[in-house]
Amino acid sequence: MASWTELEQARGVRRWRAAAGLLALLLCASVTQVAAQGGSWELLVENAGIASMHTMVTHFGTVILLDRTNIGASQIDLPAGVCRDNEQDQILTHDCTAHSVEFTPGSNAIRPLFIFTDTWCSSGQFGPDGTMTQTGGDSDGLMKIRKFVPCGDGSCDWTETTTELQNGRWYASNQVLPDGSQIVVGGRSVFTLEFVPSKGEARYLPLLEATKDAQDDNYYPFVHLLPSGNLFIFANKDSIIYDYNTDAVVRTMPTLAGTPRNYPSAGSSVLLPLTAADGYTKAEVLVCGGAQFGAYLSDHSLPASNDCGRIDASDPASDWAIEVMPYARTMGDMVMLPNQHTLIINGAQTGSQGWGLADNPTFNPLEYNPFAAAGARFAVMNPTTIARMYHSTANLLPDGRVLVAGSNTHQYYDFTGPYPTELRLEAFSPQYLSAANAPNKPAITAAPGSLAYGELFTVSVTIANPPAGNVQLLLLSSPFTTHSYSQGQRQLNLDVAAPVAAGGGSYTISATAPPGAAVAPPQYYMLFALNGAVPSSATWVRIG
């Protein structure tokens, strides 16, 4: 975010009262139909040692929590005898505390990890072999490329490569591409994109400069790989379909009405599930929430956006359809669930991203059913009691729960005031994990560990009650989550045949792997079986 000096200068900008008043009226409009509440919460860890600004789930099922340096000591020590000596650190040049940890669901164990340069507001993606490539940050981390090779024995840790980015990137977004490389888009006052590994000089992307406004609502652009192989790139209120192979804009999309949607206004976005039913050709993008212009610069009491925009990026004549959420929300995280819904969780109802710039936490998650009729897609879930606002995260776990971490509305760790630095880890269990659904919950007993594109394969499951129809198979990627956006998040609904009974409550499901790397870029995915609205726990499968 901007320095305090820059913020104070920016607060002299006029507040655009008329426009804000109109938006406020719109935000108070009647809400859509909502369903009954459900879901439950559990506290997993009282003190994880750090406030997780960035969170990612590895194919070993462990979770990497990553904060930043330049904030002084964290609340967890590095192993005995290990310290970080960095003369460029602005607060603590000799630091024997960790700023990243590994969390193991189930045992709830926390293991400190070593990060050297500043990862503040950085980006990343998992590659084809499961390695996390993590890019940028602030200060001495601005140009850095880091790696984390996951392991199952507690021996793995962060490393910094000798190769650097071409442009310093703070608040950029990454997307893995069909060839397994990554594209890194934007950053603070950076209007370019580049590739890791490098594919030549960084390229100027006019959209990024065109969407810069007085409060820089083009940070952390939303980047989605479409099944056509092109990219959907969204910043502020505007978006394009971009052919990165030819460096050409294929289509300039209509402007999404309403508030700014990217950092610091902090809406969120997902590419809705791609399905074999239409040959994986239909690609719809959903963008939800945001903050009114001026909420970051001056009036932090302005209500957040309570609407979503949905557009079919595969239809050349499409326009945004607007849907109204039950709650206004900025800084919400969107998590794709294995029941084919999207969870909208965390955030605040007033203000924007930034240190101390938001209030009125949004405690109730929402589930969005993309296949329901318009006006009946949102269901309100049971609330947490912990405020999760700026620098909070939410990630799907292989058991179907959602891990919720972080929230630090302060520049440093501060455990005072109404919104103290949050070190607790929670899990939200959607309604499909309730005891009432246990007889219909599949359990995967056999599945391949890797699949080639288009490969025919089988999965074995057990279910206590006979399935009422087809048991679906879903693939969900593991994204890099930070600042209300899960980079690289993706869900695929596979082509399956009817389950064949094998006796004793066992069933065999024949299926076909995704047809190509534009549909399923090469990565590890969580494979879920879905019986009606009840998913199994996942097994990991490497695609490509």
C-alpha positions in Angstrom: 0.0 0.0 0.0 1.0 3.6 -0.3 3.3 5.2 2.4 1.6 7.3 5.1 3.1 10.4 3.5 1.5 9.5 0.2 -1.8 8.8 1.9 -1.8 12.2 3.6 -1.1 13.9 0.3 -3.8 11.9 -1.4 -6.3 12.9 1.2 -6.4 16.3 -0.3 -8.1 14.8 -3.4 -11.8 15.9 -3.6 -14.2 13.2 -2.5 -16.6 13.2 -5.5 -19.6 13.4 -3.2 -22.3 13.3 -5.8 -20.9 10.0 -7.3 -20.4 8.5 -3.9 -24.0 9.4 -2.9 -25.4 7.7 -6.0 -23.4 4.6 -5.3 -24.5 4.6 -1.7 -28.1 4.5 -2.9 -27.4 1.7 -5.2 -25.7 -0.2 -2.4 -28.8 0.0 -0.3 -31.0 -1.6 -3.0 -33.0 -4.7 -2.2 -31.0 -7.9 -2.0 -31.4 -11.2 -3.8 -33.2 -14.2 -2.4 -31.1 -16.1 0.1 -31.3 -19.7 1.4 -31.1 -21.0 5.0 -27.9 -20.7 7.0 -25.4 -23.6 7.4 -21.8 -24.5 7.9 -19.7 -24.5 11.1 -16.5 -23.1 12.4 -13.6 -24.5 14.5 -10.5 -23.0 16.0 -7.5 -25.0 14.8 -4.5 -23.0 16.2 -4.5 -20.3 18.8 -1.1 -18.9 17.7 0.4 -19.7 14.3 3.3 -17.4 15.0 2.7 -15.2 12.0 -0.3 -13.4 10.4 -0.5 -15.0 7.0 -0.6 -12.5 4.2 -0.2 -15.2 1.6 -1.4 -18.8 1.8 -0.9 -21.9 -0.4 -1.8 -25.6 0.0 0.9 -28.1 -1.3 0.2 -31.5 -2.9 1.4 -33.1 0.3 -1.6 -31.5 2.0 0.6 -29.1 4.1 -0.1 -25.4 4.0 2.5 -22.7 3.6 1.7 -19.5 5.4 3.8 -16.5 4.4 3.9 -13.0 5.9 6.7 -10.4 5.2 9.9 -9.1 6.6 10.6 -5.5 7.6 8.2 -5.7 10.5 10.4 -6.7 13.4 10.1 -10.0 15.3 7.2 -12.4 14.7 5.7 -14.6 17.4 7.6 -17.8 16.5 11.3 -18.5 16.6 13.4 -20.0 13.9 15.1 -23.3 14.9 17.9 -23.0 17.4 21.0 -21.3 16.1 19.2 -20.0 12.9 18.9 -16.3 12.5 18.3 -13.9 9.6 21.1 -11.4 9.2 20.1 -8.9 6.6 21.5 -5.4 6.7 18.8 -4.2 4.3 16.0 -5.0 6.8 14.4 -1.7 7.8 13.5 -2.8 11.4 15.5 -5.8 12.6 18.8 -6.7 10.9 19.5 -9.6 13.2 16.2 -11.5 13.3 15.8 -15.0 14.9 12.1 -15.3 14.2 10.2 -16.8 11.3 8.1 -14.9 8.8 6.8 -18.1 7.1 5.5 -21.3 8.6 4.3 -24.7 7.4 1.0 -25.8 8.9 -0.1 -29.5 8.8 -3.9 -30.0 9.0 -4.9 -32.9 11.2 -2.0 -32.6 13.7 -2.3 -28.8 13.5 1.5 -28.7 13.8 3.4 -25.5 13.0 6.9 -25.6 11.6 9.0 -22.4 11.1 10.4 -21.6 7.7 13.2 -19.2 6.6 12.4 -16.3 4.3 15.2 -13.8 3.7 14.0 -10.9 1.5 10.7 -9.0 1.9 7.7 -10.8 0.4 5.3 -8.0 1.3 2.4 -8.1 -1.2 4.0 -10.6 -3.6 2.6 -13.2 -6.0 3.1 -16.8 -7.0 1.9 -20.1 -8.6 2.5 -23.8 -8.3 4.4 -25.2 -11.3 3.9 -28.6 -13.0 6.1 -30.5 -10.5 4.4 -28.9 -7.5 7.1 -26.3 -6.8 5.9 -23.0 -5.7 7.4 -20.1 -7.7 7.0 -16.9 -5.7 7.8 -13.5 -7.1 8.4 -10.0 -6.1 7.6 -8.1 -2.9 8.9 -4.8 -1.5 12.3 -3.3 -0.6 15.0 -5.9 -1.1 12.4 -8.4 -2.3 11.1 -6.4 -5.2 13.0 -8.2 -8.0 13.3 -11.6 -6.3 12.2 -15.1 -7.5 11.8 -17.6 -4.7 11.1 -21.4 -4.8 9.5 -23.8 -2.3 9.8 -27.5 -3.2 7.2 -29.2 -1.0 8.1 -32.3 1.0 6.5 -34.8 3.3 9.3 -35.1 5.9 9.7 -31.5 7.2 13.0 -30.9 5.5 11.9 -28.4 2.8 12.3 -24.6 3.0 12.3 -21.5 0.9 15.2 -20.7 -1.4 16.0 -17.6 -3.4 17.1 -18.0 -7.0 20.0 -16.1 -8.6 17.7 -15.1 -11.4 15.7 -11.9 -10.9 12.6 -10.4 -12.4 13.0 -7.9 -15.2 10.8 -5.3 -13.5 10.3 -4.9 -9.8 6.9 -6.2 -8.9 4.9 -5.3 -5.8 1.1 -6.2 -6.0 1.4 -8.3 -9.2 -0.6 -11.4 -10.2 0.7 -14.7 -11.6 -1.0 -17.3 -13.8 0.5 -20.7 -14.8 0.3 -21.2 -18.6 -0.2 -24.3 -20.8 3.5 -24.8 -21.2 4.1 -24.7 -17.4 5.7 -21.3 -17.3 4.1 -18.4 -15.5 3.0 -15.0 -16.7 3.5 -12.2 -14.1 1.2 -9.2 -14.7 1.4 -5.7 -13.3 2.5 -4.3 -10.0 2.7 -0.9 -8.3 3.2 1.6 -11.1 4.4 -1.2 -13.4 2.4 -1.4 -16.6 4.2 -4.5 -18.0 4.0 -8.2 -18.0 6.8 -10.8 -18.1 7.3 -14.6 -18.0 9.1 -16.8 -15.6 11.2 -18.4 -16.9 11.9 -15.4 -19.2 10.6 -15.3 -22.7 12.2 -12.1 -23.7 11.8 -8.5 -22.6 8.9 -7.4 -20.4 5.9 -6.2 -22.5 3.9 -3.1 -22.0 0.2 -3.7 -21.4 -1.8 -0.6 -22.1 -4.7 -1.8 -19.9 -2.6 -1.5 -16.8 -1.8 2.2 -17.4 -5.3 3.0 -18.6 -6.9 1.7 -15.4 -4.6 3.6 -13.0 -6.6 6.2 -11.1 -5.9 8.5 -8.2 -5.9 5.6 -5.7 -4.2 3.1 -8.0 -7.1 0.6 -8.4 -5.2 -1.6 -10.8 -3.0 -3.5 -8.4 -3.3 -7.3 -8.2 -5.2 -7.5 -11.6 -7.4 -10.6 -12.0 -5.9 -12.9 -14.5 -7.7 -16.1 -15.7 -6.5 -18.6 -18.3 -9.4 -19.2 -20.7 -9.9 -22.6 -22.4 -9.1 -20.9 -25.7 -5.6 -20.4 -24.4 -6.0 -16.6 -24.2 -6.0 -14.6 -20.9 -8.8 -12.7 -19.3 -7.2 -9.7 -17.5 -9.3 -7.4 -15.4 -8.1 -4.2 -13.6 -10.2 -1.5 -11.8 -13.4 -1.8 -13.8 -12.1 -2.8 -17.2 -10.9 -6.0 -18.8 -9.5 -7.5 -22.0 -9.0 -10.9 -23.6 -5.3 -11.0 -24.4 -3.4 -13.4 -26.7 0.0 -13.5 -24.9 1.5 -15.5 -27.8 1.0 -12.7 -30.3 0.9 -9.8 -27.8 -2.5 -8.8 -29.1 -5.8 -7.7 -27.5 -8.5 -10.1 -28.9 -11.4 -8.2 -27.3 -11.9 -5.2 -25.1 -14.7 -6.1 -22.7 -17.5 -3.8 -21.6 -16.8 -1.8 -18.4 -18.2 -3.3 -15.3 -20.4 -0.8 -13.7 -20.1 0.2 -10.0 -17.1 0.5 -7.8 -13.5 -0.2 -8.5 -12.8 -3.9 -8.0 -9.0 -4.3 -7.5 -6.6 -3.4 -4.8 -7.0 -1.2 -2.8 -10.8 -1.4 -3.4 -10.5 -5.2 -3.1 -13.2 -7.1 -4.8 -12.4 -10.7 -5.8 -12.8 -12.9 -8.9 -13.1 -16.5 -10.0 -13.3 -18.3 -13.4 -16.5 -20.3 -12.8 -16.3 -24.1 -13.2 -15.3 -25.4 -16.7 -17.4 -28.4 -17.6 -17.0 -31.4 -20.0 -20.8 -31.0 -20.8 -20.0 -28.2 -23.2 -16.5 -29.4 -24.2 -14.9 -27.0 -21.7 -15.7 -24.2 -24.0 -17.9 -21.9 -21.9 -15.8 -19.7 -19.7 -17.6 -17.4 -17.3 -15.9 -14.9 -15.0 -17.4 -13.7 -11.7 -16.2 -10.5 -10.0 -17.7 -9.7 -6.6 -17.5 -6.8 -4.2 -15.2 -3.8 -4.0 -14.9 -0.4 -2.4 -16.2 3.0 -3.4 -13.8 5.4 -5.0 -12.5 7.6 -2.1 -12.8 5.0 0.6 -9.1 4.5 0.4 -8.1 8.1 0.0 -10.4 10.0 2.4 -13.7 8.6 3.6 -13.2 5.2 5.1 -16.8 5.0 6.3 -18.1 4.6 2.7 -20.1 1.4 2.3 -18.5 -1.4 0.2 -20.0 -2.8 -2.9 -22.8 -5.4 -2.5 -22.9 -6.5 -6.1 -21.2 -9.0 -8.5 -20.7 -8.9 -12.2 -20.8 -12.1 -14.3 -19.8 -12.3 -17.9 -19.3 -15.1 -20.5 -15.7 -14.5 -21.8 -16.3 -17.1 -24.5 -19.2 -15.2 -26.0 -17.9 -12.4 -28.3 -21.2 -10.4 -27.7 -21.4 -10.9 -24.0 -22.0 -8.1 -21.4 -21.9 -8.1 -17.6 -24.9 -9.3 -15.7 -25.2 -7.8 -12.3 -26.2 -9.7 -9.2 -26.7 -8.4 -5.7 -25.2 -10.0 -2.6 -26.9 -10.2 0.8 -24.0 -8.2 2.3 -21.8 -5.5 1.1 -18.2 -6.7 1.1 -14.7 -5.5 0.4 -11.7 -7.7 1.0 -13.7 -10.9 0.5 -12.0 -14.1 -0.6 -13.6 -16.3 -3.2 -13.0 -20.0 -2.7 -14.2 -22.6 -5.2 -15.8 -25.6 -3.3 -16.0 -29.2 -4.3 -19.9 -29.0 -4.4 -19.4 -26.7 -7.4 -20.3 -23.6 -5.4 -18.1 -20.6 -4.7 -17.6 -19.4 -1.1 -17.3 -15.7 -0.5 -15.7 -15.2 2.9 -13.8 -12.6 5.0 -13.9 -8.9 4.5 -15.6 -5.7 5.7 -18.7 -3.8 4.9 -17.1 -0.3 4.9 -13.8 1.2 3.9 -11.1 -0.4 1.8 -7.8 -2.3 2.0 -5.0 -0.5 3.8 -3.8 -0.1 7.4 -6.8 0.8 9.5 -9.0 1.8 6.6 -11.9 -0.6 7.1 -14.6 -1.3 9.7 -17.7 -3.4 10.2 -16.3 -6.9 9.5 -18.4 -9.2 7.4 -18.6 -12.3 9.6 -21.0 -14.4 7.5 -19.7 -16.3 4.5 -21.9 -16.7 1.4 -22.2 -19.7 -0.9 -22.8 -18.8 -4.6 -24.4 -21.5 -6.8 -23.5 -20.6 -10.4 -26.0 -23.2 -11.7 -29.0 -21.8 -9.9 -31.4 -19.3 -11.4 -30.4 -15.6 -11.2 -31.8 -14.1 -7.9 -31.5 -17.4 -6.0 -27.8 -18.1 -6.2 -26.6 -16.8 -2.8 -27.0 -18.7 0.5 -25.9 -17.1 3.8 -23.7 -19.3 6.0 -23.1 -19.2 9.8 -20.8 -16.5 11.0 -17.4 -16.6 12.6 -16.6 -14.4 15.6 -13.1 -13.4 14.3 -12.7 -10.3 12.1 -10.8 -11.2 9.0 -10.1 -8.0 7.0 -6.9 -6.6 5.5 -4.2 -9.3 4.8 -6.5 -12.3 5.5 -6.7 -15.4 3.4 -9.0 -18.5 2.7 -8.0 -21.7 1.0 -9.7 -25.0 0.3 -8.2 -28.0 2.1 -8.3 -31.6 0.6 -10.8 -32.7 3.2 -13.3 -30.0 2.0 -12.8 -27.6 4.8 -11.7 -24.0 4.2 -8.7 -22.8 6.1 -9.0 -19.1 7.2 -5.9 -17.3 8.3 -4.4 -13.9 8.8 -5.8 -10.3 9.1 -3.4 -7.5 10.1 -4.8 -4.0 9.7 -1.5 -2.6 11.1 1.9 -1.9 9.6 3.5 -4.0 12.3 2.3 -6.6 14.7 -0.1 -4.9 17.1 -2.3 -6.9 19.5 -4.3 -3.9 20.8 -7.5 -2.1 19.6 -10.6 -3.5 18.0 -8.8 -5.3 15.2 -5.6 -6.7 16.6 -3.1 -8.6 14.5 -4.6 -12.0 14.0 -2.5 -15.2 14.6 -5.4 -17.7 15.0 -6.1 -20.3 12.3 -9.8 -21.3 11.8 -11.5 -23.8 9.5 -14.9 -23.3 8.0 -16.8 -26.5 7.3 -19.5 -26.1 4.6 -22.9 -27.8 5.1 -21.8 -30.7 3.0 -19.5 -31.8 5.9 -22.4 -32.0 8.4 -23.1 -35.3 10.1 -26.5 -35.5 8.3 -24.7 -35.8 5.0 -22.2 -38.6 6.1 -24.2 -41.5 4.6 -24.0 -39.8 1.2 -20.4 -38.9 1.4 -18.2 -40.8 -1.1 -14.7 -42.0 -0.1 -12.1 -42.4 -2.9 -10.4 -45.8 -2.5 -8.4 -45.9 -5.7 -7.4 -43.2 -8.2 -4.5 -42.6 -10.5 -1.6 -40.4 -9.2 -1.1 -38.8 -12.6 -3.0 -38.4 -15.9 -2.1 -37.5 -19.4 -4.4 -35.2 -21.4 -7.5 -37.0 -22.7 -6.6 -40.2 -20.9 -9.4 -42.6 -20.0 -9.2 -43.7 -16.3 -11.3 -45.1 -13.5 -11.8 -44.1 -9.9 -13.2 -46.4 -7.1 -15.4 -45.0 -4.4 -17.4 -46.3 -1.5 -20.7 -44.7 -0.4 -23.0 -45.9 2.4 -26.2 -45.0 0.6 -26.6 -45.9 -3.1 -26.0 -42.8 -5.3 -29.1 -41.3 -6.7 -27.5 -40.6 -10.1 -24.0 -40.0 -11.6 -21.1 -39.4 -9.2 -19.2 -36.5 -10.6 -15.4 -36.1 -10.6 -14.0 -32.6 -10.1 -10.5 -31.3 -10.3 -9.6 -28.2 -8.3 -6.3 -26.4 -8.5 -4.4 -25.1 -5.5 -4.0 -21.3 -5.8 -1.7 -18.7 -4.3 -4.0 -16.6 -2.2 -3.3 -13.1 -1.1 -5.2 -9.7 -0.9 -8.6 -11.2 -1.7 -7.6 -13.0 -4.9 -6.6 -16.6 -5.4 -4.2 -16.6 -8.3 -4.6 -19.6 -10.6 -7.7 -21.0 -9.0 -9.6 -23.4 -11.3 -12.3 -26.1 -11.2 -13.0 -28.7 -13.9 -16.0 -30.9 -14.0 -14.9 -34.1 -15.8 -16.7 -36.3 -18.3 -17.8 -39.4 -16.4 -20.0 -42.5 -17.0 -22.6 -43.7 -14.6 -21.1 -45.5 -11.6 -20.9 -49.2 -11.8 -21.7 -51.1 -8.6 -18.8 -53.4 -7.4 -20.5 -54.8 -4.3 -20.3 -53.8 -0.6 -21.1 -50.2 -1.3 -18.2 -49.8 -3.8 -18.6 -48.2 -7.2 -16.3 -47.8 -10.2 -16.5 -44.5 -12.2 -15.0 -44.3 -15.7 -13.9 -40.8 -16.7 -11.8 -38.9 -19.2 -9.0 -36.5 -18.3 -9.2 -32.9 -19.5 -8.4 -32.6 -23.2 -5.4 -30.2 -23.1 -3.2 -27.8 -21.2 -5.3 -24.7 -22.0 -8.2 -26.3 -20.1 -6.0 -27.8 -17.3 -2.6 -26.2 -17.2 0.0 -28.8 -15.9 -0.1 -28.9 -12.1 -1.2 -31.0 -9.2 -5.0 -30.9 -8.7 -7.3 -32.1 -5.9 -9.6 -34.8 -7.3 -13.0 -35.0 -5.6 -15.9 -37.3 -6.1 -19.2 -35.5 -5.8 -22.4 -37.5 -5.0 -25.3 -35.1 -5.4 -24.2 -32.1 -3.3 -21.8 -34.1 -1.1 -18.1 -34.3 -2.0 -15.5 -36.8 -0.9 -12.1 -35.8 0.5 -9.6 -35.3 -2.3 -6.7 -37.3 -3.6 -3.9 -35.5 -5.5 -3.4 -36.1 -9.1 -0.8 -34.6 -11.4 -2.2 -33.5 -14.8 0.0 -33.1 -17.9 
